[in-house]
């Protein structure tokens, strides 16, 4: 039969082994975090933060709508997306302003595209990914659409 002295000895060794395993796990975690931070700094982890959606929407220019020459009977009749907002499907009115997405240059009502971009990161018409370049951060127009379909 095991005495109290022997039991205390086993408990002590068990605690020492447990604490050693915890220390090894903490050390591995610290080393992994240091390697991640070092790798991120090598990849340029000091990049400027992304623009907020509101900043992006402010940089989309307002363009006044002008009816295409030739009216609805011309070549524009096949291109209904030029005469109506494809988000709300309402026609553009003369004098009304709309927003032009950079890159793909598709046009929409400014409020419609703002609502769309709050839920999606692509152009509603061509589904091109909408991103912001470093030029946009420095005050130039927002200007990048990738993965054109």
C-alpha positions in Angstrom: 0.0 0.0 0.0 1.1 3.5 -0.9 1.9 5.9 2.0 1.1 9.6 2.3 4.7 10.5 1.7 4.7 8.6 -1.6 1.4 10.1 -2.7 2.7 13.6 -2.0 5.7 12.8 -4.1 3.6 11.7 -7.1 1.4 14.8 -6.8 4.4 17.0 -6.7 5.9 15.4 -9.9 2.5 15.6 -11.6 2.3 19.3 -10.9 5.8 19.8 -12.1 5.1 18.0 -15.4 1.8 19.9 -15.9 3.5 23.3 -15.3 6.3 22.3 -17.7 3.7 21.5 -20.4 1.9 24.8 -19.9 5.3 26.7 -20.1 6.1 24.9 -23.4 2.7 25.8 -24.8 3.1 29.4 -23.8 6.6 29.5 -25.4 5.3 28.0 -28.6 2.6 30.6 -28.7 5.0 33.5 -28.2 7.4 32.2 -30.9 4.5 31.8 -33.4 3.3 35.3 -32.7 6.8 36.7 -33.1 7.3 34.9 -36.4 3.9 36.1 -37.7 4.8 39.7 -36.8 8.2 39.4 -38.4 6.7 37.9 -41.6 4.1 40.7 -41.7 6.7 43.4 -41.4 8.6 41.8 -44.3 5.5 41.8 -46.5 5.0 45.5 -45.8 2.7 45.3 -42.8 2.9 49.1 -42.3 0.5 49.8 -45.2 -2.0 52.6 -44.8 -5.3 51.5 -43.4 -8.1 50.8 -45.8 -10.6 53.6 -46.5 -13.9 53.3 -44.9 -17.0 52.7 -47.1 -18.1 56.3 -46.4 -14.8 57.7 -47.5 -15.0 55.6 -50.7 -18.6 56.8 -51.4 -17.5 60.4 -50.9 -14.9 60.0 -53.7 -17.3 58.6 -56.3 -18.0 61.6 -58.5 -21.5 63.0 -59.1 -22.2 63.3 -62.8 -25.3 65.0 -64.2 -27.4 62.8 -66.4 -27.8 63.8 -70.1 -30.0 62.0 -72.5 -28.1 60.2 -75.2 -28.4 61.7 -78.7 -31.0 59.9 -80.9 -33.3 59.2 -78.0 -34.7 55.8 -77.2 -34.9 54.8 -80.9 -31.2 54.7 -81.4 -28.5 52.2 -80.5 -29.1 53.0 -76.8 -32.5 51.1 -77.0 -30.6 47.8 -76.7 -28.6 49.1 -73.7 -31.4 49.7 -71.1 -28.7 49.8 -68.3 -27.6 53.2 -69.7 -31.1 54.7 -69.3 -32.1 53.2 -65.9 -30.4 52.4 -62.6 -30.1 48.6 -62.5 -30.3 48.6 -58.8 -33.7 50.4 -58.3 -34.8 50.0 -62.0 -35.9 53.6 -62.1 -35.1 55.7 -65.2 -32.6 58.5 -65.0 -34.2 61.9 -65.2 -32.6 64.9 -67.1 -30.5 67.0 -64.7 -30.4 64.2 -62.0 -26.9 63.3 -60.9 -25.6 59.7 -60.6 -22.4 58.1 -59.4 -19.9 56.5 -61.7 -17.9 53.6 -60.3 -14.2 53.8 -61.1 -12.7 51.2 -63.2 -15.8 49.7 -64.9 -17.4 53.2 -65.3 -20.9 51.8 -64.7 -23.4 54.4 -63.4 -26.1 54.2 -60.8 -28.1 56.5 -58.5 -25.7 57.6 -55.8 -28.0 56.5 -53.0 -28.6 53.2 -54.7 -24.9 52.4 -55.2 -24.2 53.4 -51.6 -26.8 51.0 -50.3 -25.5 48.3 -52.6 -21.8 48.7 -51.6 -22.8 48.6 -47.9 -23.9 45.0 -48.5 -21.6 43.9 -51.4 -18.1 44.6 -52.6 -18.8 44.2 -56.4 -20.3 46.3 -59.1 -24.0 45.5 -59.4 -23.8 45.3 -63.2 -20.6 43.5 -64.1 -19.7 42.0 -60.6 -16.2 43.3 -60.8 -14.5 43.4 -57.4 -14.5 47.0 -56.1 -11.3 47.9 -54.4 -9.4 51.1 -53.5 -5.9 51.8 -54.7 -3.1 53.8 -52.9 -3.8 56.6 -55.4 -7.3 57.0 -53.9 -5.8 57.3 -50.4 -3.7 60.3 -51.5 -6.7 62.3 -52.8 -7.1 61.0 -56.4 -10.3 59.4 -57.5 -11.1 55.9 -56.3 -9.7 53.9 -59.1 -9.6 50.2 -59.1 -11.9 47.5 -60.2 -10.4 44.0 -60.5 -11.5 40.7 -62.0 -13.6 42.1 -64.7 -16.1 39.6 -66.0 
